[in-house]
Amino acid sequence: MNPTEVQGMYVALILPSMFGLVLTGEGVWKVVHQRLIGFISIFLGMMFMMAVGIGYLLFVGVL
């Protein structure tokens, strides 16, 4: 995949990062409404965002 292709970056980075943000936001909403299971969603969302960040670094050739 050519790094300059916008479609590849959209599929590989932007869609997964949106999923991670939604998962984190859902966890925050659950914690605000006194549901302790929200911490699991926050943790998984943050881990997903870290995986996307590492994928980006691999995508641009830093790692």
CHARMM internal coordinates of N, CA and C (Angstrom, degrees):
IC EDIT
DIST 1 N 1 CA 1.4461
DIST 1 CA 1 C 1.5314
ANGL 1 N 1 CA 1 C 108.21
DIST 1 C 2 N 1.2936
ANGL 1 CA 1 C 2 N 115.42
DIHE 1 N 1 CA 1 C 2 N 133.45
DIST 2 N 2 CA 1.4587
ANGL 1 C 2 N 2 CA 121.57
DIHE 1 CA 1 C 2 N 2 CA 179.43
DIST 2 CA 2 C 1.5302
ANGL 2 N 2 CA 2 C 109.48
DIHE 1 C 2 N 2 CA 2 C -79.19
DIST 2 C 3 N 1.3341
ANGL 2 CA 2 C 3 N 118.88
DIHE 2 N 2 CA 2 C 3 N 126.75
DIST 3 N 3 CA 1.4772
ANGL 2 C 3 N 3 CA 120.36
DIHE 2 CA 2 C 3 N 3 CA -177.42
DIST 3 CA 3 C 1.5196
ANGL 3 N 3 CA 3 C 114.24
DIHE 2 C 3 N 3 CA 3 C -62.43
DIST 3 C 4 N 1.3302
ANGL 3 CA 3 C 4 N 117.96
DIHE 3 N 3 CA 3 C 4 N -17.38
DIST 4 N 4 CA 1.4638
ANGL 3 C 4 N 4 CA 119.13
DIHE 3 CA 3 C 4 N 4 CA -179.45
DIST 4 CA 4 C 1.5157
ANGL 4 N 4 CA 4 C 112.67
DIHE 3 C 4 N 4 CA 4 C -85.62
DIST 4 C 5 N 1.3209
ANGL 4 CA 4 C 5 N 118.57
DIHE 4 N 4 CA 4 C 5 N -6.78
DIST 5 N 5 CA 1.4584
ANGL 4 C 5 N 5 CA 121.00
DIHE 4 CA 4 C 5 N 5 CA 179.17
DIST 5 CA 5 C 1.5227
ANGL 5 N 5 CA 5 C 109.86
DIHE 4 C 5 N 5 CA 5 C -75.20
DIST 5 C 6 N 1.3038
ANGL 5 CA 5 C 6 N 115.56
DIHE 5 N 5 CA 5 C 6 N 123.68
DIST 6 N 6 CA 1.4647
ANGL 5 C 6 N 6 CA 120.92
DIHE 5 CA 5 C 6 N 6 CA -177.43
DIST 6 CA 6 C 1.5226
ANGL 6 N 6 CA 6 C 110.79
DIHE 5 C 6 N 6 CA 6 C -69.96
DIST 6 C 7 N 1.3241
ANGL 6 CA 6 C 7 N 117.58
DIHE 6 N 6 CA 6 C 7 N -35.49
DIST 7 N 7 CA 1.4603
ANGL 6 C 7 N 7 CA 120.47
DIHE 6 CA 6 C 7 N 7 CA -178.40
DIST 7 CA 7 C 1.5233
ANGL 7 N 7 CA 7 C 111.21
DIHE 6 C 7 N 7 CA 7 C -62.95
DIST 7 C 8 N 1.3157
ANGL 7 CA 7 C 8 N 116.93
DIHE 7 N 7 CA 7 C 8 N -41.00
DIST 8 N 8 CA 1.4579
ANGL 7 C 8 N 8 CA 120.29
DIHE 7 CA 7 C 8 N 8 CA 179.62
DIST 8 CA 8 C 1.5102
ANGL 8 N 8 CA 8 C 111.91
DIHE 7 C 8 N 8 CA 8 C -64.96
DIST 8 C 9 N 1.3259
ANGL 8 CA 8 C 9 N 116.45
DIHE 8 N 8 CA 8 C 9 N -40.87
DIST 9 N 9 CA 1.4639
ANGL 8 C 9 N 9 CA 119.35
DIHE 8 CA 8 C 9 N 9 CA 178.77
DIST 9 CA 9 C 1.5232
ANGL 9 N 9 CA 9 C 110.34
DIHE 8 C 9 N 9 CA 9 C -67.70
DIST 9 C 10 N 1.3329
ANGL 9 CA 9 C 10 N 117.00
DIHE 9 N 9 CA 9 C 10 N -37.21
DIST 10 N 10 CA 1.4576
ANGL 9 C 10 N 10 CA 120.37
DIHE 9 CA 9 C 10 N 10 CA 179.62
DIST 10 CA 10 C 1.5201
ANGL 10 N 10 CA 10 C 110.83
DIHE 9 C 10 N 10 CA 10 C -62.18
DIST 10 C 11 N 1.3133
ANGL 10 CA 10 C 11 N 116.51
DIHE 10 N 10 CA 10 C 11 N -47.59
DIST 11 N 11 CA 1.4628
ANGL 10 C 11 N 11 CA 120.45
DIHE 10 CA 10 C 11 N 11 CA -177.42
DIST 11 CA 11 C 1.5226
ANGL 11 N 11 CA 11 C 111.19
DIHE 10 C 11 N 11 CA 11 C -71.24
DIST 11 C 12 N 1.3268
ANGL 11 CA 11 C 12 N 117.42
DIHE 11 N 11 CA 11 C 12 N -39.41
DIST 12 N 12 CA 1.4600
ANGL 11 C 12 N 12 CA 120.68
DIHE 11 CA 11 C 12 N 12 CA -173.16
DIST 12 CA 12 C 1.5178
ANGL 12 N 12 CA 12 C 113.82
DIHE 11 C 12 N 12 CA 12 C -83.10
DIST 12 C 13 N 1.3385
ANGL 12 CA 12 C 13 N 118.39
DIHE 12 N 12 CA 12 C 13 N -25.04
DIST 13 N 13 CA 1.4598
ANGL 12 C 13 N 13 CA 119.44
DIHE 12 CA 12 C 13 N 13 CA -172.89
DIST 13 CA 13 C 1.5244
ANGL 13 N 13 CA 13 C 113.95
DIHE 12 C 13 N 13 CA 13 C -124.79
DIST 13 C 14 N 1.3013
ANGL 13 CA 13 C 14 N 118.40
DIHE 13 N 13 CA 13 C 14 N -46.75
DIST 14 N 14 CA 1.4619
ANGL 13 C 14 N 14 CA 120.09
DIHE 13 CA 13 C 14 N 14 CA -171.29
DIST 14 CA 14 C 1.5224
ANGL 14 N 14 CA 14 C 111.93
DIHE 13 C 14 N 14 CA 14 C -74.32
DIST 14 C 15 N 1.3257
ANGL 14 CA 14 C 15 N 118.15
DIHE 14 N 14 CA 14 C 15 N -46.43
DIST 15 N 15 CA 1.4669
ANGL 14 C 15 N 15 CA 119.28
DIHE 14 CA 14 C 15 N 15 CA 179.29
DIST 15 CA 15 C 1.5289
ANGL 15 N 15 CA 15 C 112.37
DIHE 14 C 15 N 15 CA 15 C -62.63
DIST 15 C 16 N 1.3358
ANGL 15 CA 15 C 16 N 119.89
DIHE 15 N 15 CA 15 C 16 N -46.65
DIST 16 N 16 CA 1.4687
ANGL 15 C 16 N 16 CA 118.67
DIHE 15 CA 15 C 16 N 16 CA 176.69
DIST 16 CA 16 C 1.5250
ANGL 16 N 16 CA 16 C 113.68
DIHE 15 C 16 N 16 CA 16 C -63.41
DIST 16 C 17 N 1.3354
ANGL 16 CA 16 C 17 N 117.29
DIHE 16 N 16 CA 16 C 17 N -34.67
DIST 17 N 17 CA 1.4662
ANGL 16 C 17 N 17 CA 118.02
DIHE 16 CA 16 C 17 N 17 CA 179.02
DIST 17 CA 17 C 1.5232
ANGL 17 N 17 CA 17 C 110.99
DIHE 16 C 17 N 17 CA 17 C -69.85
DIST 17 C 18 N 1.3344
ANGL 17 CA 17 C 18 N 117.58
DIHE 17 N 17 CA 17 C 18 N -33.55
DIST 18 N 18 CA 1.4655
ANGL 17 C 18 N 18 CA 119.60
DIHE 17 CA 17 C 18 N 18 CA 174.90
DIST 18 CA 18 C 1.5247
ANGL 18 N 18 CA 18 C 110.42
DIHE 17 C 18 N 18 CA 18 C -64.36
DIST 18 C 19 N 1.3290
ANGL 18 CA 18 C 19 N 117.47
DIHE 18 N 18 CA 18 C 19 N -39.02
DIST 19 N 19 CA 1.4588
ANGL 18 C 19 N 19 CA 120.97
DIHE 18 CA 18 C 19 N 19 CA 177.27
DIST 19 CA 19 C 1.5256
ANGL 19 N 19 CA 19 C 110.60
DIHE 18 C 19 N 19 CA 19 C -63.09
DIST 19 C 20 N 1.3247
ANGL 19 CA 19 C 20 N 117.11
DIHE 19 N 19 CA 19 C 20 N -42.88
DIST 20 N 20 CA 1.4622
ANGL 19 C 20 N 20 CA 120.67
DIHE 19 CA 19 C 20 N 20 CA 178.48
DIST 20 CA 20 C 1.5140
ANGL 20 N 20 CA 20 C 112.23
DIHE 19 C 20 N 20 CA 20 C -63.30
DIST 20 C 21 N 1.3335
ANGL 20 CA 20 C 21 N 117.09
DIHE 20 N 20 CA 20 C 21 N -40.15
DIST 21 N 21 CA 1.4639
ANGL 20 C 21 N 21 CA 120.24
DIHE 20 CA 20 C 21 N 21 CA 177.96
DIST 21 CA 21 C 1.5251
ANGL 21 N 21 CA 21 C 111.67
DIHE 20 C 21 N 21 CA 21 C -66.20
DIST 21 C 22 N 1.3309
ANGL 21 CA 21 C 22 N 116.71
DIHE 21 N 21 CA 21 C 22 N -39.73
DIST 22 N 22 CA 1.4675
ANGL 21 C 22 N 22 CA 119.90
DIHE 21 CA 21 C 22 N 22 CA 177.92
DIST 22 CA 22 C 1.5227
ANGL 22 N 22 CA 22 C 110.28
DIHE 21 C 22 N 22 CA 22 C -65.02
DIST 22 C 23 N 1.3176
ANGL 22 CA 22 C 23 N 117.15
DIHE 22 N 22 CA 22 C 23 N -41.61
DIST 23 N 23 CA 1.4634
ANGL 22 C 23 N 23 CA 120.97
DIHE 22 CA 22 C 23 N 23 CA 179.04
DIST 23 CA 23 C 1.5240
ANGL 23 N 23 CA 23 C 110.98
DIHE 22 C 23 N 23 CA 23 C -63.51
DIST 23 C 24 N 1.3219
ANGL 23 CA 23 C 24 N 117.13
DIHE 23 N 23 CA 23 C 24 N -41.53
DIST 24 N 24 CA 1.4621
ANGL 23 C 24 N 24 CA 121.10
DIHE 23 CA 23 C 24 N 24 CA 177.34
DIST 24 CA 24 C 1.5248
ANGL 24 N 24 CA 24 C 110.97
DIHE 23 C 24 N 24 CA 24 C -65.99
DIST 24 C 25 N 1.3205
ANGL 24 CA 24 C 25 N 116.88
DIHE 24 N 24 CA 24 C 25 N -43.71
DIST 25 N 25 CA 1.4650
ANGL 24 C 25 N 25 CA 120.56
DIHE 24 CA 24 C 25 N 25 CA 178.54
DIST 25 CA 25 C 1.5157
ANGL 25 N 25 CA 25 C 112.52
DIHE 24 C 25 N 25 CA 25 C -62.98
DIST 25 C 26 N 1.3157
ANGL 25 CA 25 C 26 N 116.84
DIHE 25 N 25 CA 25 C 26 N -38.43
DIST 26 N 26 CA 1.4619
ANGL 25 C 26 N 26 CA 120.32
DIHE 25 CA 25 C 26 N 26 CA 176.92
DIST 26 CA 26 C 1.5269
ANGL 26 N 26 CA 26 C 110.54
DIHE 25 C 26 N 26 CA 26 C -63.85
DIST 26 C 27 N 1.3215
ANGL 26 CA 26 C 27 N 116.55
DIHE 26 N 26 CA 26 C 27 N -39.67
DIST 27 N 27 CA 1.4602
ANGL 26 C 27 N 27 CA 120.25
DIHE 26 CA 26 C 27 N 27 CA 177.75
DIST 27 CA 27 C 1.5132
ANGL 27 N 27 CA 27 C 112.00
DIHE 26 C 27 N 27 CA 27 C -64.44
DIST 27 C 28 N 1.3368
ANGL 27 CA 27 C 28 N 117.11
DIHE 27 N 27 CA 27 C 28 N -41.01
DIST 28 N 28 CA 1.4654
ANGL 27 C 28 N 28 CA 120.54
DIHE 27 CA 27 C 28 N 28 CA 177.51
DIST 28 CA 28 C 1.5195
ANGL 28 N 28 CA 28 C 109.84
DIHE 27 C 28 N 28 CA 28 C -62.90
DIST 28 C 29 N 1.3232
ANGL 28 CA 28 C 29 N 117.30
DIHE 28 N 28 CA 28 C 29 N -42.19
DIST 29 N 29 CA 1.4692
ANGL 28 C 29 N 29 CA 120.87
DIHE 28 CA 28 C 29 N 29 CA 179.19
DIST 29 CA 29 C 1.5295
ANGL 29 N 29 CA 29 C 110.20
DIHE 28 C 29 N 29 CA 29 C -61.08
DIST 29 C 30 N 1.3386
ANGL 29 CA 29 C 30 N 116.82
DIHE 29 N 29 CA 29 C 30 N -42.43
DIST 30 N 30 CA 1.4633
ANGL 29 C 30 N 30 CA 120.06
DIHE 29 CA 29 C 30 N 30 CA 179.85
DIST 30 CA 30 C 1.5249
ANGL 30 N 30 CA 30 C 111.41
DIHE 29 C 30 N 30 CA 30 C -65.32
DIST 30 C 31 N 1.3312
ANGL 30 CA 30 C 31 N 117.57
DIHE 30 N 30 CA 30 C 31 N -40.54
DIST 31 N 31 CA 1.4629
ANGL 30 C 31 N 31 CA 120.66
DIHE 30 CA 30 C 31 N 31 CA -179.77
DIST 31 CA 31 C 1.5201
ANGL 31 N 31 CA 31 C 110.03
DIHE 30 C 31 N 31 CA 31 C -66.27
DIST 31 C 32 N 1.3293
ANGL 31 CA 31 C 32 N 117.72
DIHE 31 N 31 CA 31 C 32 N -40.52
DIST 32 N 32 CA 1.4646
ANGL 31 C 32 N 32 CA 120.91
DIHE 31 CA 31 C 32 N 32 CA 179.39
DIST 32 CA 32 C 1.5246
ANGL 32 N 32 CA 32 C 110.59
DIHE 31 C 32 N 32 CA 32 C -62.23
DIST 32 C 33 N 1.3217
ANGL 32 CA 32 C 33 N 116.75
DIHE 32 N 32 CA 32 C 33 N -33.04
DIST 33 N 33 CA 1.4596
ANGL 32 C 33 N 33 CA 120.83
DIHE 32 CA 32 C 33 N 33 CA -179.97
DIST 33 CA 33 C 1.5326
ANGL 33 N 33 CA 33 C 112.18
DIHE 32 C 33 N 33 CA 33 C -94.90
DIST 33 C 34 N 1.3292
ANGL 33 CA 33 C 34 N 116.37
DIHE 33 N 33 CA 33 C 34 N 29.22
DIST 34 N 34 CA 1.4661
ANGL 33 C 34 N 34 CA 124.60
DIHE 33 CA 33 C 34 N 34 CA 173.60
DIST 34 CA 34 C 1.5294
ANGL 34 N 34 CA 34 C 113.37
DIHE 33 C 34 N 34 CA 34 C 57.97
DIST 34 C 35 N 1.3083
ANGL 34 CA 34 C 35 N 117.27
DIHE 34 N 34 CA 34 C 35 N 39.55
DIST 35 N 35 CA 1.4611
ANGL 34 C 35 N 35 CA 120.77
DIHE 34 CA 34 C 35 N 35 CA 172.78
DIST 35 CA 35 C 1.5261
ANGL 35 N 35 CA 35 C 106.83
DIHE 34 C 35 N 35 CA 35 C -113.89
DIST 35 C 36 N 1.3072
ANGL 35 CA 35 C 36 N 116.72
DIHE 35 N 35 CA 35 C 36 N 108.78
DIST 36 N 36 CA 1.4624
ANGL 35 C 36 N 36 CA 121.14
DIHE 35 CA 35 C 36 N 36 CA -173.93
DIST 36 CA 36 C 1.5221
ANGL 36 N 36 CA 36 C 112.99
DIHE 35 C 36 N 36 CA 36 C -67.62
DIST 36 C 37 N 1.3338
ANGL 36 CA 36 C 37 N 117.81
DIHE 36 N 36 CA 36 C 37 N -17.22
DIST 37 N 37 CA 1.4587
ANGL 36 C 37 N 37 CA 119.80
DIHE 36 CA 36 C 37 N 37 CA 178.19
DIST 37 CA 37 C 1.5232
ANGL 37 N 37 CA 37 C 111.15
DIHE 36 C 37 N 37 CA 37 C -66.60
DIST 37 C 38 N 1.3270
ANGL 37 CA 37 C 38 N 117.09
DIHE 37 N 37 CA 37 C 38 N -13.28
DIST 38 N 38 CA 1.4575
ANGL 37 C 38 N 38 CA 120.90
DIHE 37 CA 37 C 38 N 38 CA 178.13
DIST 38 CA 38 C 1.5152
ANGL 38 N 38 CA 38 C 113.11
DIHE 37 C 38 N 38 CA 38 C -63.47
DIST 38 C 39 N 1.3301
ANGL 38 CA 38 C 39 N 117.53
DIHE 38 N 38 CA 38 C 39 N -26.99
DIST 39 N 39 CA 1.4620
ANGL 38 C 39 N 39 CA 119.91
DIHE 38 CA 38 C 39 N 39 CA 178.39
DIST 39 CA 39 C 1.5287
ANGL 39 N 39 CA 39 C 111.18
DIHE 38 C 39 N 39 CA 39 C -63.40
DIST 39 C 40 N 1.3247
ANGL 39 CA 39 C 40 N 116.50
DIHE 39 N 39 CA 39 C 40 N -32.08
DIST 40 N 40 CA 1.4676
ANGL 39 C 40 N 40 CA 119.98
DIHE 39 CA 39 C 40 N 40 CA 176.98
DIST 40 CA 40 C 1.5202
ANGL 40 N 40 CA 40 C 109.84
DIHE 39 C 40 N 40 CA 40 C -66.37
DIST 40 C 41 N 1.3260
ANGL 40 CA 40 C 41 N 117.51
DIHE 40 N 40 CA 40 C 41 N -43.18
DIST 41 N 41 CA 1.4623
ANGL 40 C 41 N 41 CA 121.01
DIHE 40 CA 40 C 41 N 41 CA 178.53
DIST 41 CA 41 C 1.5228
ANGL 41 N 41 CA 41 C 111.34
DIHE 40 C 41 N 41 CA 41 C -64.23
DIST 41 C 42 N 1.3262
ANGL 41 CA 41 C 42 N 116.82
DIHE 41 N 41 CA 41 C 42 N -40.27
DIST 42 N 42 CA 1.4678
ANGL 41 C 42 N 42 CA 120.04
DIHE 41 CA 41 C 42 N 42 CA 178.02
DIST 42 CA 42 C 1.5234
ANGL 42 N 42 CA 42 C 109.84
DIHE 41 C 42 N 42 CA 42 C -63.02
DIST 42 C 43 N 1.3269
ANGL 42 CA 42 C 43 N 116.74
DIHE 42 N 42 CA 42 C 43 N -45.54
DIST 43 N 43 CA 1.4619
ANGL 42 C 43 N 43 CA 120.96
DIHE 42 CA 42 C 43 N 43 CA 179.98
DIST 43 CA 43 C 1.5276
ANGL 43 N 43 CA 43 C 111.22
DIHE 42 C 43 N 43 CA 43 C -61.55
DIST 43 C 44 N 1.3277
ANGL 43 CA 43 C 44 N 117.14
DIHE 43 N 43 CA 43 C 44 N -46.66
DIST 44 N 44 CA 1.4596
ANGL 43 C 44 N 44 CA 120.20
DIHE 43 CA 43 C 44 N 44 CA -179.44
DIST 44 CA 44 C 1.5271
ANGL 44 N 44 CA 44 C 111.53
DIHE 43 C 44 N 44 CA 44 C -65.76
DIST 44 C 45 N 1.3259
ANGL 44 CA 44 C 45 N 117.05
DIHE 44 N 44 CA 44 C 45 N -37.89
DIST 45 N 45 CA 1.4597
ANGL 44 C 45 N 45 CA 120.40
DIHE 44 CA 44 C 45 N 45 CA 177.18
DIST 45 CA 45 C 1.5128
ANGL 45 N 45 CA 45 C 112.03
DIHE 44 C 45 N 45 CA 45 C -63.67
DIST 45 C 46 N 1.3288
ANGL 45 CA 45 C 46 N 116.72
DIHE 45 N 45 CA 45 C 46 N -42.29
DIST 46 N 46 CA 1.4659
ANGL 45 C 46 N 46 CA 120.36
DIHE 45 CA 45 C 46 N 46 CA 178.32
DIST 46 CA 46 C 1.5328
ANGL 46 N 46 CA 46 C 111.25
DIHE 45 C 46 N 46 CA 46 C -66.62
DIST 46 C 47 N 1.3286
ANGL 46 CA 46 C 47 N 117.22
DIHE 46 N 46 CA 46 C 47 N -39.87
DIST 47 N 47 CA 1.4582
ANGL 46 C 47 N 47 CA 119.97
DIHE 46 CA 46 C 47 N 47 CA 177.25
DIST 47 CA 47 C 1.5292
ANGL 47 N 47 CA 47 C 110.79
DIHE 46 C 47 N 47 CA 47 C -64.18
DIST 47 C 48 N 1.3222
ANGL 47 CA 47 C 48 N 116.34
DIHE 47 N 47 CA 47 C 48 N -39.04
DIST 48 N 48 CA 1.4611
ANGL 47 C 48 N 48 CA 120.68
DIHE 47 CA 47 C 48 N 48 CA 178.36
DIST 48 CA 48 C 1.5191
ANGL 48 N 48 CA 48 C 110.42
DIHE 47 C 48 N 48 CA 48 C -64.23
DIST 48 C 49 N 1.3429
ANGL 48 CA 48 C 49 N 116.64
DIHE 48 N 48 CA 48 C 49 N -40.93
DIST 49 N 49 CA 1.4632
ANGL 48 C 49 N 49 CA 120.26
DIHE 48 CA 48 C 49 N 49 CA 178.90
DIST 49 CA 49 C 1.5348
ANGL 49 N 49 CA 49 C 110.83
DIHE 48 C 49 N 49 CA 49 C -66.80
DIST 49 C 50 N 1.3241
ANGL 49 CA 49 C 50 N 117.34
DIHE 49 N 49 CA 49 C 50 N -35.90
DIST 50 N 50 CA 1.4614
ANGL 49 C 50 N 50 CA 119.96
DIHE 49 CA 49 C 50 N 50 CA 176.14
DIST 50 CA 50 C 1.5245
ANGL 50 N 50 CA 50 C 110.64
DIHE 49 C 50 N 50 CA 50 C -65.02
DIST 50 C 51 N 1.3325
ANGL 50 CA 50 C 51 N 116.89
DIHE 50 N 50 CA 50 C 51 N -39.19
DIST 51 N 51 CA 1.4659
ANGL 50 C 51 N 51 CA 120.56
DIHE 50 CA 50 C 51 N 51 CA 177.71
DIST 51 CA 51 C 1.5260
ANGL 51 N 51 CA 51 C 110.73
DIHE 50 C 51 N 51 CA 51 C -64.24
DIST 51 C 52 N 1.3276
ANGL 51 CA 51 C 52 N 117.31
DIHE 51 N 51 CA 51 C 52 N -38.63
DIST 52 N 52 CA 1.4636
ANGL 51 C 52 N 52 CA 120.68
DIHE 51 CA 51 C 52 N 52 CA 176.98
DIST 52 CA 52 C 1.5271
ANGL 52 N 52 CA 52 C 109.98
DIHE 51 C 52 N 52 CA 52 C -65.58
DIST 52 C 53 N 1.3347
ANGL 52 CA 52 C 53 N 117.40
DIHE 52 N 52 CA 52 C 53 N -40.46
DIST 53 N 53 CA 1.4626
ANGL 52 C 53 N 53 CA 120.86
DIHE 52 CA 52 C 53 N 53 CA 177.61
DIST 53 CA 53 C 1.5182
ANGL 53 N 53 CA 53 C 112.19
DIHE 52 C 53 N 53 CA 53 C -62.37
DIST 53 C 54 N 1.3187
ANGL 53 CA 53 C 54 N 116.69
DIHE 53 N 53 CA 53 C 54 N -42.76
DIST 54 N 54 CA 1.4623
ANGL 53 C 54 N 54 CA 120.21
DIHE 53 CA 53 C 54 N 54 CA 177.28
DIST 54 CA 54 C 1.5250
ANGL 54 N 54 CA 54 C 109.97
DIHE 53 C 54 N 54 CA 54 C -65.73
DIST 54 C 55 N 1.3305
ANGL 54 CA 54 C 55 N 116.64
DIHE 54 N 54 CA 54 C 55 N -39.02
DIST 55 N 55 CA 1.4616
ANGL 54 C 55 N 55 CA 119.99
DIHE 54 CA 54 C 55 N 55 CA 175.73
DIST 55 CA 55 C 1.5129
ANGL 55 N 55 CA 55 C 112.28
DIHE 54 C 55 N 55 CA 55 C -61.30
DIST 55 C 56 N 1.3297
ANGL 55 CA 55 C 56 N 116.66
DIHE 55 N 55 CA 55 C 56 N -38.40
DIST 56 N 56 CA 1.4655
ANGL 55 C 56 N 56 CA 120.11
DIHE 55 CA 55 C 56 N 56 CA 176.94
DIST 56 CA 56 C 1.5244
ANGL 56 N 56 CA 56 C 111.07
DIHE 55 C 56 N 56 CA 56 C -63.83
DIST 56 C 57 N 1.3282
ANGL 56 CA 56 C 57 N 116.06
DIHE 56 N 56 CA 56 C 57 N -44.10
DIST 57 N 57 CA 1.4637
ANGL 56 C 57 N 57 CA 119.32
DIHE 56 CA 56 C 57 N 57 CA 179.04
DIST 57 CA 57 C 1.5277
ANGL 57 N 57 CA 57 C 111.23
DIHE 56 C 57 N 57 CA 57 C -62.97
DIST 57 C 58 N 1.3174
ANGL 57 CA 57 C 58 N 117.11
DIHE 57 N 57 CA 57 C 58 N -36.86
DIST 58 N 58 CA 1.4605
ANGL 57 C 58 N 58 CA 120.11
DIHE 57 CA 57 C 58 N 58 CA 175.17
DIST 58 CA 58 C 1.5245
ANGL 58 N 58 CA 58 C 110.93
DIHE 57 C 58 N 58 CA 58 C -68.76
DIST 58 C 59 N 1.3272
ANGL 58 CA 58 C 59 N 116.31
DIHE 58 N 58 CA 58 C 59 N -36.35
DIST 59 N 59 CA 1.4622
ANGL 58 C 59 N 59 CA 122.36
DIHE 58 CA 58 C 59 N 59 CA -177.98
DIST 59 CA 59 C 1.5237
ANGL 59 N 59 CA 59 C 111.56
DIHE 58 C 59 N 59 CA 59 C -65.13
DIST 59 C 60 N 1.3286
ANGL 59 CA 59 C 60 N 117.52
DIHE 59 N 59 CA 59 C 60 N -40.20
DIST 60 N 60 CA 1.4636
ANGL 59 C 60 N 60 CA 120.60
DIHE 59 CA 59 C 60 N 60 CA -178.80
DIST 60 CA 60 C 1.5280
ANGL 60 N 60 CA 60 C 112.16
DIHE 59 C 60 N 60 CA 60 C -88.29
DIST 60 C 61 N 1.3206
ANGL 60 CA 60 C 61 N 117.69
DIHE 60 N 60 CA 60 C 61 N -7.93
DIST 61 N 61 CA 1.4532
ANGL 60 C 61 N 61 CA 120.78
DIHE 60 CA 60 C 61 N 61 CA 174.44
DIST 61 CA 61 C 1.5094
ANGL 61 N 61 CA 61 C 115.40
DIHE 60 C 61 N 61 CA 61 C 91.46
DIST 61 C 62 N 1.3240
ANGL 61 CA 61 C 62 N 118.82
DIHE 61 N 61 CA 61 C 62 N 17.10
DIST 62 N 62 CA 1.4617
ANGL 61 C 62 N 62 CA 121.19
DIHE 61 CA 61 C 62 N 62 CA 178.17
DIST 62 CA 62 C 1.5233
ANGL 62 N 62 CA 62 C 110.22
DIHE 61 C 62 N 62 CA 62 C -75.27
DIST 62 C 63 N 1.3164
ANGL 62 CA 62 C 63 N 117.22
DIHE 62 N 62 CA 62 C 63 N -40.40
DIST 63 N 63 CA 1.4750
ANGL 62 C 63 N 63 CA 121.18
DIHE 62 CA 62 C 63 N 63 CA 179.49
DIST 63 CA 63 C 1.5148
ANGL 63 N 63 CA 63 C 110.47
DIHE 62 C 63 N 63 CA 63 C -98.79
END
COOR INIT
IC SEED 1 N 1 CA 1 C
IC BUILD
